[in-house]
Amino acid sequence: MIRADFYETQGLLIGFRFSGHSGYADAGEDVVCAAVSSAVQLTVNILDSLGFQTNVKVGDNVISCKLKAADKAAATILGQLKLHFEAILEEFPNTINITISEV
């Protein structure tokens, strides 16, 4: 299962950490993992292209991104990522565990 941890402060999303594998299909054929990976990469690229300062770390089967400062526009972008994951989870149950942590 993919673990999708979103970070929130003062009611605004400020980052995320994703890890794991959905288990929907074998690696390289898993549409859930492909959808999650693509959405995460797009989100990081959008935040970067709009000039938001982020701390991004990529490891083996894990990525994290945290804004250096809370921002309503960036929180909206991160909120859309969360909604995207919720839609994936609705179509492919038991593939993503979504949590929100106050930081």
C-alpha beads as a LAMMPS data file, in Angstrom:
LAMMPS data file: protein, C-alpha beads

103 atoms
102 bonds

1 atom types
1 bond types

-500.0 500.0 xlo xhi
-500.0 500.0 ylo yhi
-500.0 500.0 zlo zhi

Masses

1 110.0

Atoms # bond

1 1 1 0.000 0.000 0.000
2 1 1 1.169 3.514 -0.777
3 1 1 1.504 5.665 2.294
4 1 1 0.558 9.277 1.542
5 1 1 1.345 11.546 4.475
6 1 1 0.330 15.187 4.066
7 1 1 1.669 17.866 6.403
8 1 1 -0.489 20.735 7.583
9 1 1 0.115 23.831 9.669
10 1 1 -2.448 26.440 10.673
11 1 1 -5.040 24.810 8.409
12 1 1 -2.803 24.916 5.309
13 1 1 -1.152 21.948 3.626
14 1 1 2.598 22.545 3.506
15 1 1 3.996 19.289 2.164
16 1 1 3.887 15.531 1.833
17 1 1 5.814 12.293 2.056
18 1 1 4.912 9.309 -0.096
19 1 1 6.331 5.844 0.126
20 1 1 5.560 2.252 -0.709
21 1 1 3.926 0.372 -3.531
22 1 1 0.190 0.067 -4.129
23 1 1 0.277 -3.676 -4.687
24 1 1 -2.338 -3.353 -7.408
25 1 1 -0.062 -4.993 -9.996
26 1 1 3.570 -5.934 -10.514
27 1 1 6.134 -3.133 -10.604
28 1 1 6.234 -1.600 -14.063
29 1 1 2.602 -2.542 -14.737
30 1 1 0.895 -0.864 -11.781
31 1 1 -1.464 1.888 -12.971
32 1 1 -1.986 3.153 -9.407
33 1 1 1.728 3.653 -8.815
34 1 1 2.047 5.290 -12.223
35 1 1 -0.816 7.699 -11.473
36 1 1 0.612 8.593 -8.059
37 1 1 4.162 9.043 -9.368
38 1 1 3.021 11.235 -12.236
39 1 1 0.826 13.411 -10.008
40 1 1 3.600 13.857 -7.441
41 1 1 6.152 14.809 -10.088
42 1 1 3.721 17.288 -11.669
43 1 1 2.940 18.853 -8.287
44 1 1 6.607 19.321 -7.399
45 1 1 7.277 20.802 -10.845
46 1 1 4.346 23.224 -10.544
47 1 1 5.430 24.384 -7.095
48 1 1 8.968 24.881 -8.403
49 1 1 7.902 26.703 -11.560
50 1 1 5.737 29.105 -9.538
51 1 1 8.716 29.975 -7.368
52 1 1 7.682 28.306 -4.114
53 1 1 10.680 27.348 -2.061
54 1 1 10.552 23.672 -1.198
55 1 1 12.746 21.062 0.338
56 1 1 12.432 17.957 -1.870
57 1 1 14.056 14.642 -1.007
58 1 1 13.960 11.580 -3.237
59 1 1 15.008 8.139 -2.105
60 1 1 14.379 4.543 -3.029
61 1 1 10.578 4.298 -3.283
62 1 1 10.046 7.506 -1.271
63 1 1 9.668 11.218 -1.987
64 1 1 9.043 14.120 0.329
65 1 1 8.348 17.770 -0.365
66 1 1 7.907 20.472 2.241
67 1 1 7.335 24.165 1.691
68 1 1 9.744 26.456 3.506
69 1 1 6.777 28.737 4.347
70 1 1 3.021 28.199 4.407
71 1 1 1.197 29.772 1.472
72 1 1 -2.488 29.667 0.473
73 1 1 -1.811 29.170 -3.245
74 1 1 0.674 26.365 -2.615
75 1 1 -1.755 24.798 -0.128
76 1 1 -4.406 24.820 -2.859
77 1 1 -2.061 22.964 -5.209
78 1 1 -1.267 20.409 -2.507
79 1 1 -4.972 20.098 -1.734
80 1 1 -5.647 19.209 -5.359
81 1 1 -2.989 16.497 -5.134
82 1 1 -4.771 15.111 -2.074
83 1 1 -8.114 15.157 -3.917
84 1 1 -6.484 13.350 -6.834
85 1 1 -5.271 10.628 -4.476
86 1 1 -8.729 10.349 -2.918
87 1 1 -10.195 9.826 -6.405
88 1 1 -7.608 7.123 -7.145
89 1 1 -8.392 5.462 -3.817
90 1 1 -12.110 5.485 -4.612
91 1 1 -11.500 3.688 -7.905
92 1 1 -8.766 1.387 -6.550
93 1 1 -9.603 0.612 -2.891
94 1 1 -6.906 -0.492 -0.441
95 1 1 -4.044 0.906 -2.521
96 1 1 -3.332 4.217 -0.727
97 1 1 -3.385 5.162 2.937
98 1 1 -3.852 8.933 3.248
99 1 1 -3.073 10.756 6.489
100 1 1 -2.759 14.400 7.485
101 1 1 -0.368 15.371 10.262
102 1 1 -0.182 18.718 12.010
103 1 1 3.400 20.017 12.032

Bonds

1 1 1 2
2 1 2 3
3 1 3 4
4 1 4 5
5 1 5 6
6 1 6 7
7 1 7 8
8 1 8 9
9 1 9 10
10 1 10 11
11 1 11 12
12 1 12 13
13 1 13 14
14 1 14 15
15 1 15 16
16 1 16 17
17 1 17 18
18 1 18 19
19 1 19 20
20 1 20 21
21 1 21 22
22 1 22 23
23 1 23 24
24 1 24 25
25 1 25 26
26 1 26 27
27 1 27 28
28 1 28 29
29 1 29 30
30 1 30 31
31 1 31 32
32 1 32 33
33 1 33 34
34 1 34 35
35 1 35 36
36 1 36 37
37 1 37 38
38 1 38 39
39 1 39 40
40 1 40 41
41 1 41 42
42 1 42 43
43 1 43 44
44 1 44 45
45 1 45 46
46 1 46 47
47 1 47 48
48 1 48 49
49 1 49 50
50 1 50 51
51 1 51 52
52 1 52 53
53 1 53 54
54 1 54 55
55 1 55 56
56 1 56 57
57 1 57 58
58 1 58 59
59 1 59 60
60 1 60 61
61 1 61 62
62 1 62 63
63 1 63 64
64 1 64 65
65 1 65 66
66 1 66 67
67 1 67 68
68 1 68 69
69 1 69 70
70 1 70 71
71 1 71 72
72 1 72 73
73 1 73 74
74 1 74 75
75 1 75 76
76 1 76 77
77 1 77 78
78 1 78 79
79 1 79 80
80 1 80 81
81 1 81 82
82 1 82 83
83 1 83 84
84 1 84 85
85 1 85 86
86 1 86 87
87 1 87 88
88 1 88 89
89 1 89 90
90 1 90 91
91 1 91 92
92 1 92 93
93 1 93 94
94 1 94 95
95 1 95 96
96 1 96 97
97 1 97 98
98 1 98 99
99 1 99 100
100 1 100 101
101 1 101 102
102 1 102 103
